[in-house]
Amino acid sequence: MPKENPTSGAIRALSELKEKMALEGKVSRIDLSGAFIDVGVEREGFAHISALAEQHVNRVEDVLKLGQQVSVWVRKVDAIHGRLELTLVKPLDVEWNDIKKGSVVPGRVVRLEKFGAFVEIGAERPGLIHISELANGYVKDPAEVVKVGDAIEVMVLGVDRKKKQIQLSLKALEVRAAKEVEEEQKTEEPPLTAMQAAFLKAQESSEAPQTSAAERPPRGSSAKVRREQEEILSRTLQGSTRK
């Protein structure tokens, strides 16, 4: 996401900002609890000392100086009360609460182990595809299916927020895709009803080639032939509807 530069033009309203939006700003004030940063909106934003770095910070002056240009992200914005919280720590693309069982997410393979593959999905930690979830068939080595750097889509099998573990699967996507193909085929080719089958049989009989004069039955038998045909069609329809 491109960063907004406060020196590029007119002052913006707080209502235009969204959480996780990237901005460029200048440190305008420093106190014991954090720093005020001008990001070109109607109010200065405030970055608490705990949001200045990933590691613990003892003093704000150890990280920032007055007038320093910094890259920040919107942590919280309250346009009604005129509050803007900023952070110098880049927020996660995917929060723990955003990871749902059964969802499909894009990722990148970052590490292979004998027991599976680790995939970066933008969360605090990579998720794991266990070797048994890499494919439908037997997999001896994860490298048979994926390699480091591969961009893939995976399904979330489970999330343990306390242990910060994410279980992922490629196999589940294969199974789902196969079921979808099967359902599409069923929809495209619906089975014939008993009446439709009987009608097709009767239509095939009516389209049979005409016999020559020598092959035609005697005139007196034409009514008998018609009655026999009607009886055959009647029995065909009755037998089809019983199934």
Contacts in CASP RR format, 6 or more apart in sequence:
PFRMAT RR
TARGET T0000
AUTHOR 0000-0000-0000
METHOD contacts of the structure
MODEL  1
MPKENPTSGAIRALSELKEKMALEGKVSRIDLSGAFIDVGVEREGFAHIS
ALAEQHVNRVEDVLKLGQQVSVWVRKVDAIHGRLELTLVKPLDVEWNDIK
KGSVVPGRVVRLEKFGAFVEIGAERPGLIHISELANGYVKDPAEVVKVGD
AIEVMVLGVDRKKKQIQLSLKALEVRAAKEVEEEQKTEEPPLTAMQAAFL
KAQESSEAPQTSAAERPPRGSSAKVRREQEEILSRTLQGSTRK
1 21 0 8 1.000
1 22 0 8 1.000
2 22 0 8 1.000
3 22 0 8 1.000
3 23 0 8 1.000
3 24 0 8 1.000
3 71 0 8 1.000
4 12 0 8 1.000
4 21 0 8 1.000
4 22 0 8 1.000
4 23 0 8 1.000
4 24 0 8 1.000
4 39 0 8 1.000
4 40 0 8 1.000
5 24 0 8 1.000
5 25 0 8 1.000
6 23 0 8 1.000
6 24 0 8 1.000
6 25 0 8 1.000
6 26 0 8 1.000
6 38 0 8 1.000
6 39 0 8 1.000
6 40 0 8 1.000
6 41 0 8 1.000
7 40 0 8 1.000
11 40 0 8 1.000
11 41 0 8 1.000
11 42 0 8 1.000
12 40 0 8 1.000
12 41 0 8 1.000
12 42 0 8 1.000
13 41 0 8 1.000
13 42 0 8 1.000
13 79 0 8 1.000
14 41 0 8 1.000
14 42 0 8 1.000
14 43 0 8 1.000
14 77 0 8 1.000
14 78 0 8 1.000
14 79 0 8 1.000
14 82 0 8 1.000
14 84 0 8 1.000
15 79 0 8 1.000
16 41 0 8 1.000
17 23 0 8 1.000
17 41 0 8 1.000
17 74 0 8 1.000
17 77 0 8 1.000
17 79 0 8 1.000
17 84 0 8 1.000
18 74 0 8 1.000
18 77 0 8 1.000
19 74 0 8 1.000
19 75 0 8 1.000
19 76 0 8 1.000
19 77 0 8 1.000
19 91 0 8 1.000
20 73 0 8 1.000
20 74 0 8 1.000
20 91 0 8 1.000
21 73 0 8 1.000
21 74 0 8 1.000
22 71 0 8 1.000
22 72 0 8 1.000
22 73 0 8 1.000
23 39 0 8 1.000
23 71 0 8 1.000
23 72 0 8 1.000
23 73 0 8 1.000
23 74 0 8 1.000
23 86 0 8 1.000
24 39 0 8 1.000
24 69 0 8 1.000
24 70 0 8 1.000
24 71 0 8 1.000
24 72 0 8 1.000
25 37 0 8 1.000
25 38 0 8 1.000
25 39 0 8 1.000
25 40 0 8 1.000
25 69 0 8 1.000
25 70 0 8 1.000
25 71 0 8 1.000
25 72 0 8 1.000
26 37 0 8 1.000
26 38 0 8 1.000
26 67 0 8 1.000
26 68 0 8 1.000
26 69 0 8 1.000
26 70 0 8 1.000
27 35 0 8 1.000
27 36 0 8 1.000
27 37 0 8 1.000
27 64 0 8 1.000
27 65 0 8 1.000
27 66 0 8 1.000
27 67 0 8 1.000
27 68 0 8 1.000
27 70 0 8 1.000
28 36 0 8 1.000
28 37 0 8 1.000
28 38 0 8 1.000
28 44 0 8 1.000
28 66 0 8 1.000
28 67 0 8 1.000
29 35 0 8 1.000
29 36 0 8 1.000
29 44 0 8 1.000
29 66 0 8 1.000
30 36 0 8 1.000
30 60 0 8 1.000
30 61 0 8 1.000
30 64 0 8 1.000
30 66 0 8 1.000
31 60 0 8 1.000
32 49 0 8 1.000
32 60 0 8 1.000
33 48 0 8 1.000
33 49 0 8 1.000
33 60 0 8 1.000
34 46 0 8 1.000
34 47 0 8 1.000
34 48 0 8 1.000
34 49 0 8 1.000
34 52 0 8 1.000
34 60 0 8 1.000
35 46 0 8 1.000
35 47 0 8 1.000
35 52 0 8 1.000
35 60 0 8 1.000
35 64 0 8 1.000
36 44 0 8 1.000
36 45 0 8 1.000
36 46 0 8 1.000
36 47 0 8 1.000
37 44 0 8 1.000
37 45 0 8 1.000
37 46 0 8 1.000
37 47 0 8 1.000
37 70 0 8 1.000
37 72 0 8 1.000
37 86 0 8 1.000
38 44 0 8 1.000
38 45 0 8 1.000
39 45 0 8 1.000
39 72 0 8 1.000
39 84 0 8 1.000
39 86 0 8 1.000
41 84 0 8 1.000
42 82 0 8 1.000
43 82 0 8 1.000
43 83 0 8 1.000
43 84 0 8 1.000
44 84 0 8 1.000
45 84 0 8 1.000
45 85 0 8 1.000
45 86 0 8 1.000
46 84 0 8 1.000
46 85 0 8 1.000
46 86 0 8 1.000
47 72 0 8 1.000
47 85 0 8 1.000
47 86 0 8 1.000
47 87 0 8 1.000
47 88 0 8 1.000
48 85 0 8 1.000
49 57 0 8 1.000
49 60 0 8 1.000
50 57 0 8 1.000
51 75 0 8 1.000
51 85 0 8 1.000
51 86 0 8 1.000
51 87 0 8 1.000
51 88 0 8 1.000
51 89 0 8 1.000
52 60 0 8 1.000
52 63 0 8 1.000
52 64 0 8 1.000
52 88 0 8 1.000
52 89 0 8 1.000
53 63 0 8 1.000
53 88 0 8 1.000
53 89 0 8 1.000
54 89 0 8 1.000
57 63 0 8 1.000
63 88 0 8 1.000
64 70 0 8 1.000
70 88 0 8 1.000
71 88 0 8 1.000
72 86 0 8 1.000
72 87 0 8 1.000
72 88 0 8 1.000
73 86 0 8 1.000
73 87 0 8 1.000
73 88 0 8 1.000
73 89 0 8 1.000
73 90 0 8 1.000
73 91 0 8 1.000
74 84 0 8 1.000
74 85 0 8 1.000
74 86 0 8 1.000
75 85 0 8 1.000
75 86 0 8 1.000
75 87 0 8 1.000
75 91 0 8 1.000
76 83 0 8 1.000
76 84 0 8 1.000
76 85 0 8 1.000
77 83 0 8 1.000
77 84 0 8 1.000
77 85 0 8 1.000
78 84 0 8 1.000
92 122 0 8 1.000
92 123 0 8 1.000
92 124 0 8 1.000
93 122 0 8 1.000
93 123 0 8 1.000
94 105 0 8 1.000
94 121 0 8 1.000
94 122 0 8 1.000
94 123 0 8 1.000
95 123 0 8 1.000
96 123 0 8 1.000
96 124 0 8 1.000
96 159 0 8 1.000
96 161 0 8 1.000
96 164 0 8 1.000
99 105 0 8 1.000
99 121 0 8 1.000
99 123 0 8 1.000
99 156 0 8 1.000
99 159 0 8 1.000
99 166 0 8 1.000
100 156 0 8 1.000
100 159 0 8 1.000
101 156 0 8 1.000
101 157 0 8 1.000
101 158 0 8 1.000
101 159 0 8 1.000
102 155 0 8 1.000
102 156 0 8 1.000
102 157 0 8 1.000
102 158 0 8 1.000
102 172 0 8 1.000
103 155 0 8 1.000
103 156 0 8 1.000
104 153 0 8 1.000
104 154 0 8 1.000
104 155 0 8 1.000
104 156 0 8 1.000
104 173 0 8 1.000
105 121 0 8 1.000
105 153 0 8 1.000
105 154 0 8 1.000
105 156 0 8 1.000
106 121 0 8 1.000
106 151 0 8 1.000
106 152 0 8 1.000
106 153 0 8 1.000
107 119 0 8 1.000
107 120 0 8 1.000
107 121 0 8 1.000
107 122 0 8 1.000
107 151 0 8 1.000
107 152 0 8 1.000
107 153 0 8 1.000
107 154 0 8 1.000
108 119 0 8 1.000
108 120 0 8 1.000
108 149 0 8 1.000
108 150 0 8 1.000
108 151 0 8 1.000
108 152 0 8 1.000
109 117 0 8 1.000
109 118 0 8 1.000
109 119 0 8 1.000
109 120 0 8 1.000
109 146 0 8 1.000
109 147 0 8 1.000
109 148 0 8 1.000
109 149 0 8 1.000
109 150 0 8 1.000
109 152 0 8 1.000
110 118 0 8 1.000
110 119 0 8 1.000
110 120 0 8 1.000
110 126 0 8 1.000
110 148 0 8 1.000
110 149 0 8 1.000
111 117 0 8 1.000
111 118 0 8 1.000
111 126 0 8 1.000
111 148 0 8 1.000
112 118 0 8 1.000
112 142 0 8 1.000
112 143 0 8 1.000
112 146 0 8 1.000
112 147 0 8 1.000
112 148 0 8 1.000
113 142 0 8 1.000
114 131 0 8 1.000
114 141 0 8 1.000
114 142 0 8 1.000
115 130 0 8 1.000
115 131 0 8 1.000
116 128 0 8 1.000
116 129 0 8 1.000
116 130 0 8 1.000
116 131 0 8 1.000
116 134 0 8 1.000
116 142 0 8 1.000
117 128 0 8 1.000
117 129 0 8 1.000
117 134 0 8 1.000
117 142 0 8 1.000
117 145 0 8 1.000
117 146 0 8 1.000
118 126 0 8 1.000
118 127 0 8 1.000
118 128 0 8 1.000
118 129 0 8 1.000
119 126 0 8 1.000
119 127 0 8 1.000
119 128 0 8 1.000
119 129 0 8 1.000
119 152 0 8 1.000
119 154 0 8 1.000
119 168 0 8 1.000
120 126 0 8 1.000
120 127 0 8 1.000
121 127 0 8 1.000
121 154 0 8 1.000
121 166 0 8 1.000
121 168 0 8 1.000
123 166 0 8 1.000
124 164 0 8 1.000
125 164 0 8 1.000
125 165 0 8 1.000
125 166 0 8 1.000
126 166 0 8 1.000
127 165 0 8 1.000
127 166 0 8 1.000
127 167 0 8 1.000
127 168 0 8 1.000
128 165 0 8 1.000
128 166 0 8 1.000
128 167 0 8 1.000
128 168 0 8 1.000
129 142 0 8 1.000
129 146 0 8 1.000
129 154 0 8 1.000
129 168 0 8 1.000
129 169 0 8 1.000
129 170 0 8 1.000
130 167 0 8 1.000
131 139 0 8 1.000
131 142 0 8 1.000
132 139 0 8 1.000
132 171 0 8 1.000
133 157 0 8 1.000
133 167 0 8 1.000
133 168 0 8 1.000
133 169 0 8 1.000
133 170 0 8 1.000
133 171 0 8 1.000
133 172 0 8 1.000
134 142 0 8 1.000
134 145 0 8 1.000
134 146 0 8 1.000
134 170 0 8 1.000
134 171 0 8 1.000
135 145 0 8 1.000
135 170 0 8 1.000
135 171 0 8 1.000
135 174 0 8 1.000
136 171 0 8 1.000
136 174 0 8 1.000
136 175 0 8 1.000
139 145 0 8 1.000
145 170 0 8 1.000
146 152 0 8 1.000
146 170 0 8 1.000
152 170 0 8 1.000
153 173 0 8 1.000
154 168 0 8 1.000
154 169 0 8 1.000
154 170 0 8 1.000
154 173 0 8 1.000
155 168 0 8 1.000
155 169 0 8 1.000
155 170 0 8 1.000
155 172 0 8 1.000
155 173 0 8 1.000
155 176 0 8 1.000
156 166 0 8 1.000
156 167 0 8 1.000
156 168 0 8 1.000
157 167 0 8 1.000
157 168 0 8 1.000
157 169 0 8 1.000
157 172 0 8 1.000
158 166 0 8 1.000
158 167 0 8 1.000
159 165 0 8 1.000
159 166 0 8 1.000
159 167 0 8 1.000
160 166 0 8 1.000
192 200 0 8 1.000
194 239 0 8 1.000
194 240 0 8 1.000
194 241 0 8 1.000
194 243 0 8 1.000
195 237 0 8 1.000
195 240 0 8 1.000
195 241 0 8 1.000
197 240 0 8 1.000
198 233 0 8 1.000
198 236 0 8 1.000
198 237 0 8 1.000
198 240 0 8 1.000
201 236 0 8 1.000
202 233 0 8 1.000
202 236 0 8 1.000
205 229 0 8 1.000
217 225 0 8 1.000
END
